[in-house]
Amino acid sequence: MVSLTRLLNDYRQAIELGFYWSESEQIIAQIKSELDEVQAEIGCSNREALQEELSDVLHAWVTLVDFCGFDPQETIQLAAKKFEKRLIALKAVIQEEGLDDFKNLPRSEKLLVWDKAKQKIKAQAD
């Protein structure tokens, strides 16, 4: 992910210039602000503006991850591994419960099955 590395390098250059966040709460507030802007663009037809706002969220996320002392690339890999485990567990729960029509279930029921999958992973870890 060359672009992620570039973003992180640019962020670190900004820090060297003295442009940085001193508290995590400031970054979290920035993320919330950026998400509000994404929400405002979601219903609009300007896809470029939406993508730009999403990029601002990504930038703020990278900033928070780095501020907390983690490598953004490793954090993305962790997210991918975590989701993969949950997806495997979800498929297992769907099969165990015979939910052949999972795709057609209401979202609320899908979330209950998702929670069962997460619990299954937790039980395996214990």
VOSETOR-750389 format. One record per residue: residue number from 1; residue in one letter; x, y, z of N, C-alpha, C in turn. Coordinates in steps of 0.2 Angstrom, whole numbers. Layout:
<nodes>
+-----+---------+-------+-------+-------+-------+-------+-------+-------+-------+-------+
| num | residuo |   n.u |   n.v |   n.w |  ca.u |  ca.v |  ca.w |   c.u |   c.v |   c.w |
+-----+---------+-------+-------+-------+-------+-------+-------+-------+-------+-------+
| NUM |       A |     X |     Y |     Z |     X |     Y |     Z |     X |     Y |     Z |
...
+-----+---------+-------+-------+-------+-------+-------+-------+-------+-------+-------+
</nodes>
This chain:
<nodes>
+-----+---------+-------+-------+-------+-------+-------+-------+-------+-------+-------+
| num | residuo |   n.u |   n.v |   n.w |  ca.u |  ca.v |  ca.w |   c.u |   c.v |   c.w |
+-----+---------+-------+-------+-------+-------+-------+-------+-------+-------+-------+
|   1 |       M |     4 |    -6 |     0 |     0 |     0 |     0 |     4 |     6 |     0 |
|   2 |       V |     7 |     8 |    -6 |    11 |    13 |    -7 |     8 |    20 |    -4 |
|   3 |       S |     2 |    21 |    -6 |    -2 |    27 |    -4 |    -2 |    28 |     3 |
|   4 |       L |    -3 |    23 |     7 |    -4 |    23 |    14 |     3 |    25 |    17 |
|   5 |       T |     8 |    22 |    14 |    15 |    24 |    16 |    16 |    32 |    15 |
|   6 |       R |    14 |    34 |     9 |    15 |    41 |     7 |    11 |    45 |    12 |
|   7 |       L |     5 |    44 |    13 |     1 |    47 |    18 |     4 |    48 |    25 |
|   8 |       L |     6 |    42 |    27 |    10 |    42 |    34 |    16 |    47 |    34 |
|   9 |       N |    20 |    46 |    28 |    26 |    50 |    28 |    24 |    58 |    28 |
|  10 |       D |    19 |    60 |    24 |    17 |    67 |    24 |    15 |    69 |    30 |
|  11 |       Y |    11 |    65 |    34 |     9 |    66 |    41 |    15 |    68 |    45 |
|  12 |       R |    20 |    63 |    45 |    25 |    64 |    49 |    29 |    70 |    47 |
|  13 |       Q |    29 |    72 |    41 |    33 |    79 |    39 |    29 |    85 |    42 |
|  14 |       A |    22 |    84 |    42 |    18 |    89 |    45 |    20 |    90 |    53 |
|  15 |       I |    21 |    84 |    56 |    23 |    84 |    63 |    30 |    88 |    64 |
|  16 |       E |    35 |    87 |    59 |    41 |    90 |    60 |    40 |    98 |    59 |
|  17 |       L |    35 |   100 |    55 |    34 |   107 |    55 |    30 |   110 |    61 |
|  18 |       G |    28 |   106 |    65 |    25 |   108 |    71 |    17 |   108 |    70 |
|  19 |       F |    15 |   105 |    65 |     8 |   104 |    64 |     6 |    97 |    66 |
|  20 |       Y |     3 |    96 |    72 |     1 |    90 |    74 |    -4 |    90 |    80 |
|  21 |       W |    -7 |    85 |    81 |   -12 |    85 |    87 |    -9 |    83 |    93 |
|  22 |       S |   -11 |    86 |    98 |    -8 |    85 |   105 |   -12 |    80 |   109 |
|  23 |       E |   -18 |    79 |   107 |   -22 |    74 |   111 |   -26 |    70 |   106 |
|  24 |       S |   -27 |    64 |   108 |   -31 |    59 |   104 |   -38 |    62 |   103 |
|  25 |       E |   -41 |    65 |   108 |   -48 |    67 |   108 |   -49 |    72 |   102 |
|  26 |       Q |   -43 |    76 |   101 |   -44 |    81 |    95 |   -44 |    77 |    88 |
|  27 |       I |   -41 |    72 |    88 |   -41 |    68 |    82 |   -48 |    64 |    81 |
|  28 |       I |   -50 |    62 |    86 |   -57 |    58 |    86 |   -62 |    64 |    84 |
|  29 |       A |   -62 |    70 |    87 |   -67 |    75 |    85 |   -66 |    76 |    78 |
|  30 |       Q |   -60 |    76 |    75 |   -59 |    77 |    68 |   -62 |    72 |    64 |
|  31 |       I |   -61 |    66 |    66 |   -64 |    60 |    63 |   -72 |    61 |    62 |
|  32 |       K |   -75 |    63 |    68 |   -82 |    64 |    68 |   -84 |    69 |    64 |
|  33 |       S |   -80 |    74 |    63 |   -82 |    80 |    59 |   -82 |    78 |    52 |
|  34 |       E |   -76 |    74 |    50 |   -76 |    71 |    43 |   -81 |    66 |    41 |
|  35 |       L |   -84 |    62 |    46 |   -89 |    58 |    45 |   -96 |    61 |    44 |
|  36 |       D |   -97 |    67 |    47 |  -102 |    71 |    46 |  -102 |    74 |    39 |
|  37 |       E |   -96 |    76 |    36 |   -96 |    78 |    30 |   -97 |    72 |    25 |
|  38 |       V |   -95 |    66 |    26 |   -97 |    60 |    22 |  -104 |    59 |    22 |
|  39 |       Q |  -107 |    60 |    28 |  -114 |    59 |    28 |  -118 |    64 |    24 |
|  40 |       A |  -116 |    70 |    24 |  -119 |    75 |    20 |  -118 |    74 |    12 |
|  41 |       E |  -113 |    71 |    10 |  -111 |    69 |     3 |  -115 |    63 |     1 |
|  42 |       I |  -116 |    58 |     5 |  -119 |    52 |     4 |  -125 |    52 |    -1 |
|  43 |       G |  -130 |    56 |     1 |  -136 |    57 |    -3 |  -135 |    61 |    -9 |
|  44 |       C |  -129 |    64 |   -10 |  -128 |    69 |   -16 |  -126 |    65 |   -22 |
|  45 |       S |  -126 |    68 |   -28 |  -124 |    64 |   -34 |  -117 |    65 |   -36 |
|  46 |       N |  -114 |    69 |   -32 |  -107 |    71 |   -33 |  -102 |    66 |   -30 |
|  47 |       R |  -101 |    60 |   -34 |   -96 |    55 |   -31 |   -89 |    57 |   -30 |
|  48 |       E |   -87 |    62 |   -34 |   -80 |    64 |   -32 |   -79 |    68 |   -25 |
|  49 |       A |   -85 |    71 |   -24 |   -85 |    75 |   -17 |   -85 |    70 |   -12 |
|  50 |       L |   -89 |    64 |   -13 |   -90 |    59 |    -8 |   -83 |    56 |    -7 |
|  51 |       Q |   -80 |    54 |   -12 |   -73 |    51 |   -12 |   -68 |    55 |    -8 |
|  52 |       E |   -68 |    61 |   -10 |   -64 |    66 |    -6 |   -65 |    66 |     1 |
|  53 |       E |   -71 |    66 |     3 |   -73 |    66 |    10 |   -71 |    60 |    14 |
|  54 |       L |   -72 |    54 |    10 |   -70 |    48 |    13 |   -62 |    47 |    13 |
|  55 |       S |   -58 |    51 |     9 |   -51 |    51 |     9 |   -49 |    55 |    16 |
|  56 |       D |   -53 |    60 |    17 |   -52 |    64 |    23 |   -53 |    60 |    30 |
|  57 |       V |   -58 |    55 |    30 |   -59 |    50 |    35 |   -53 |    46 |    36 |
|  58 |       L |   -51 |    43 |    30 |   -45 |    39 |    30 |   -39 |    42 |    33 |
|  59 |       H |   -38 |    48 |    31 |   -32 |    52 |    33 |   -32 |    53 |    41 |
|  60 |       A |   -38 |    55 |    43 |   -39 |    56 |    50 |   -38 |    49 |    54 |
|  61 |       W |   -40 |    44 |    51 |   -39 |    37 |    54 |   -32 |    35 |    55 |
|  62 |       V |   -28 |    37 |    49 |   -21 |    35 |    49 |   -17 |    39 |    55 |
|  63 |       T |   -20 |    46 |    55 |   -17 |    50 |    60 |   -18 |    47 |    67 |
|  64 |       L |   -24 |    45 |    69 |   -26 |    42 |    75 |   -22 |    36 |    76 |
|  65 |       V |   -21 |    31 |    72 |   -18 |    25 |    72 |   -10 |    27 |    74 |
|  66 |       D |    -7 |    31 |    70 |     0 |    33 |    72 |     0 |    36 |    78 |
|  67 |       F |    -4 |    41 |    80 |    -4 |    44 |    86 |    -4 |    39 |    92 |
|  68 |       C |    -8 |    34 |    91 |    -8 |    29 |    97 |    -2 |    24 |    97 |
|  69 |       G |     2 |    25 |    92 |     8 |    21 |    92 |     8 |    15 |    88 |
|  70 |       F |     3 |    14 |    83 |     3 |     8 |    79 |     4 |    10 |    72 |
|  71 |       D |     7 |     5 |    68 |     8 |     5 |    61 |     1 |     4 |    58 |
|  72 |       P |    -1 |     9 |    53 |    -7 |     9 |    50 |    -7 |     2 |    45 |
|  73 |       Q |    -2 |     1 |    42 |    -2 |    -5 |    38 |    -3 |   -12 |    42 |
|  74 |       E |     0 |   -12 |    48 |    -1 |   -18 |    52 |    -8 |   -18 |    55 |
|  75 |       T |   -11 |   -12 |    56 |   -18 |   -11 |    59 |   -23 |   -14 |    53 |
|  76 |       I |   -22 |   -12 |    47 |   -26 |   -14 |    42 |   -26 |   -22 |    41 |
|  77 |       Q |   -20 |   -24 |    41 |   -19 |   -32 |    41 |   -23 |   -35 |    47 |
|  78 |       L |   -22 |   -32 |    53 |   -26 |   -35 |    58 |   -33 |   -35 |    57 |
|  79 |       A |   -36 |   -29 |    54 |   -43 |   -29 |    53 |   -45 |   -34 |    48 |
|  80 |       A |   -41 |   -35 |    43 |   -42 |   -40 |    38 |   -43 |   -47 |    41 |
|  81 |       K |   -38 |   -49 |    45 |   -38 |   -55 |    48 |   -44 |   -56 |    53 |
|  82 |       K |   -45 |   -51 |    56 |   -51 |   -51 |    61 |   -57 |   -52 |    57 |
|  83 |       F |   -58 |   -49 |    52 |   -64 |   -49 |    48 |   -65 |   -56 |    45 |
|  84 |       E |   -59 |   -59 |    42 |   -59 |   -65 |    39 |   -61 |   -71 |    44 |
|  85 |       K |   -59 |   -70 |    50 |   -61 |   -75 |    55 |   -68 |   -75 |    57 |
|  86 |       R |   -71 |   -68 |    57 |   -78 |   -68 |    58 |   -82 |   -70 |    52 |
|  87 |       L |   -80 |   -69 |    46 |   -83 |   -72 |    40 |   -83 |   -79 |    40 |
|  88 |       I |   -78 |   -82 |    42 |   -78 |   -90 |    42 |   -83 |   -92 |    48 |
|  89 |       A |   -83 |   -89 |    54 |   -87 |   -91 |    59 |   -94 |   -89 |    57 |
|  90 |       L |   -96 |   -84 |    53 |  -102 |   -83 |    51 |  -105 |   -88 |    46 |
|  91 |       K |  -101 |   -90 |    42 |  -102 |   -96 |    37 |  -104 |  -102 |    41 |
|  92 |       A |  -100 |  -103 |    46 |  -101 |  -109 |    50 |  -108 |  -109 |    54 |
|  93 |       V |  -109 |  -103 |    57 |  -116 |  -102 |    60 |  -122 |  -103 |    55 |
|  94 |       I |  -121 |  -100 |    49 |  -126 |  -101 |    44 |  -127 |  -108 |    43 |
|  95 |       Q |  -122 |  -112 |    42 |  -122 |  -119 |    40 |  -125 |  -123 |    46 |
|  96 |       E |  -123 |  -122 |    52 |  -125 |  -125 |    58 |  -133 |  -124 |    59 |
|  97 |       E |  -135 |  -118 |    58 |  -142 |  -117 |    59 |  -146 |  -118 |    53 |
|  98 |       G |  -143 |  -120 |    48 |  -147 |  -121 |    42 |  -151 |  -115 |    39 |
|  99 |       L |  -147 |  -110 |    39 |  -150 |  -103 |    36 |  -148 |  -103 |    29 |
| 100 |       D |  -151 |  -107 |    25 |  -150 |  -107 |    18 |  -153 |  -100 |    15 |
| 101 |       D |  -157 |   -97 |    18 |  -160 |   -91 |    16 |  -157 |   -84 |    19 |
| 102 |       F |  -151 |   -85 |    22 |  -148 |   -80 |    26 |  -148 |   -73 |    22 |
| 103 |       K |  -147 |   -73 |    15 |  -147 |   -67 |    11 |  -154 |   -63 |    12 |
| 104 |       N |  -159 |   -67 |    13 |  -166 |   -64 |    13 |  -168 |   -62 |    20 |
| 105 |       L |  -164 |   -64 |    25 |  -166 |   -62 |    32 |  -166 |   -54 |    33 |
| 106 |       P |  -170 |   -52 |    37 |  -170 |   -45 |    39 |  -163 |   -43 |    42 |
| 107 |       R |  -161 |   -37 |    41 |  -155 |   -35 |    44 |  -154 |   -36 |    51 |
| 108 |       S |  -159 |   -35 |    55 |  -159 |   -36 |    62 |  -157 |   -44 |    64 |
| 109 |       E |  -160 |   -48 |    60 |  -159 |   -56 |    61 |  -152 |   -57 |    59 |
| 110 |       K |  -149 |   -54 |    53 |  -143 |   -55 |    51 |  -138 |   -53 |    56 |
| 111 |       L |  -139 |   -48 |    60 |  -135 |   -45 |    65 |  -135 |   -50 |    71 |
| 112 |       L |  -140 |   -53 |    72 |  -140 |   -58 |    78 |  -136 |   -64 |    76 |
| 113 |       V |  -136 |   -66 |    70 |  -132 |   -72 |    67 |  -124 |   -69 |    68 |
| 114 |       W |  -123 |   -63 |    66 |  -116 |   -60 |    66 |  -114 |   -60 |    73 |
| 115 |       D |  -118 |   -59 |    78 |  -116 |   -59 |    85 |  -114 |   -66 |    87 |
| 116 |       K |  -118 |   -71 |    85 |  -117 |   -78 |    87 |  -110 |   -80 |    84 |
| 117 |       A |  -108 |   -77 |    78 |  -102 |   -79 |    75 |   -96 |   -76 |    79 |
| 118 |       K |   -97 |   -70 |    81 |   -92 |   -67 |    86 |   -91 |   -70 |    92 |
| 119 |       Q |   -97 |   -73 |    95 |   -97 |   -76 |   101 |   -93 |   -83 |   100 |
| 120 |       K |   -94 |   -86 |    94 |   -91 |   -92 |    93 |   -83 |   -91 |    93 |
| 121 |       I |   -81 |   -86 |    90 |   -74 |   -84 |    90 |   -71 |   -83 |    97 |
| 122 |       K |   -75 |   -80 |   101 |   -73 |   -79 |   108 |   -72 |   -85 |   112 |
| 123 |       A |   -77 |   -90 |   111 |   -77 |   -96 |   114 |   -71 |  -100 |   112 |
| 124 |       Q |   -69 |  -100 |   106 |   -63 |  -104 |   103 |   -57 |  -101 |   106 |
| 125 |       A |   -57 |   -94 |   108 |   -51 |   -91 |   111 |   -50 |   -93 |   118 |
| 126 |       D |   -56 |   -94 |   121 |   -55 |   -96 |   129 |   -53 |  -102 |   130 |
+-----+---------+-------+-------+-------+-------+-------+-------+-------+-------+-------+
</nodes>
